[in-house]
Amino acid sequence: MEFVVLYSLHEGVERSRVLETYHRHQAYYEAFRADGGGLVALGPFQTPDPAAASMGIFTSRQDAERFIAGDPFITEGLAEPRILEWDVVRFE
């Protein structure tokens, strides 16, 4: 079981605000990953606006919740997170 965090921007958040916050978000996710935080992958959706929604994949709910608690996109009030359990089937 993995856990997907879906982010959607709060209504009225300007794209420029997302872009100015992105560097803090990037530093945060890089440090989280380096500390063994259970982050598998993350990134924005490309349509219609890459800044409007994104997702992350985590190995545990605890890691997903911990990530959300410190992510600048959340702490600065830009986005609303949602955690979903994902019963993934991988083909390698």
C-alpha positions in Angstrom: 0.0 0.0 0.0 1.2 3.5 -0.9 -0.3 6.8 -0.2 -1.0 9.6 -2.7 -1.2 13.2 -1.7 -3.2 15.3 -4.1 -2.8 19.1 -4.0 -5.2 21.5 -5.5 -4.7 25.3 -5.3 -7.1 27.3 -3.2 -9.4 29.4 -5.4 -7.9 32.8 -6.2 -4.3 31.8 -5.6 -2.2 33.6 -8.2 0.3 31.6 -10.3 3.0 34.1 -9.4 2.5 33.2 -5.7 3.0 29.5 -6.5 6.2 30.3 -8.5 7.7 32.4 -5.7 7.0 29.7 -3.1 8.3 26.9 -5.3 11.9 27.2 -4.3 11.0 26.8 -0.6 8.9 23.8 -1.6 11.7 22.3 -3.6 14.2 22.7 -0.8 11.7 21.1 1.6 11.0 18.1 -0.6 14.7 17.5 -1.3 15.5 17.6 2.4 12.6 15.4 3.2 13.7 12.8 0.7 17.4 13.0 1.9 16.2 12.3 5.4 14.6 9.1 4.3 11.1 10.5 4.5 9.4 7.8 2.4 8.8 10.1 -0.6 8.7 8.0 -3.8 7.8 10.6 -6.4 6.1 13.9 -6.9 5.2 16.5 -9.5 2.6 18.7 -11.1 -0.1 17.7 -13.6 0.5 19.3 -17.0 -3.0 20.2 -17.9 -4.6 22.6 -17.9 -2.2 24.6 -15.7 0.9 22.9 -14.2 0.7 25.2 -11.2 -2.9 24.3 -10.4 -2.5 20.7 -9.1 0.1 18.1 -8.2 0.6 14.9 -6.4 3.2 13.0 -4.3 3.5 9.3 -3.6 4.6 8.1 -0.2 5.4 4.8 1.4 3.3 5.4 4.5 0.4 7.6 5.7 2.7 8.9 8.5 5.2 10.1 5.9 2.5 11.7 3.8 1.0 13.5 6.9 4.5 14.6 8.0 5.3 16.0 4.6 2.0 18.0 4.4 2.6 19.4 7.9 5.8 21.2 6.8 5.3 21.9 3.0 5.4 25.6 2.2 2.6 25.1 -0.3 0.4 24.1 2.7 1.9 26.2 5.5 1.6 29.3 3.4 -2.0 28.6 2.5 -1.7 28.0 -1.2 -3.1 24.5 -1.6 -5.4 22.0 -0.1 -4.0 18.4 0.4 -5.9 15.2 0.2 -4.4 11.8 1.1 -5.6 8.7 -0.7 -4.6 5.1 0.0 -3.3 3.6 -3.2 -3.3 -0.2 -3.7 -0.8 0.0 -6.5 0.1 -2.9 -8.9 3.5 -2.4 -10.5 4.7 -4.0 -13.7 8.4 -4.1 -14.0 
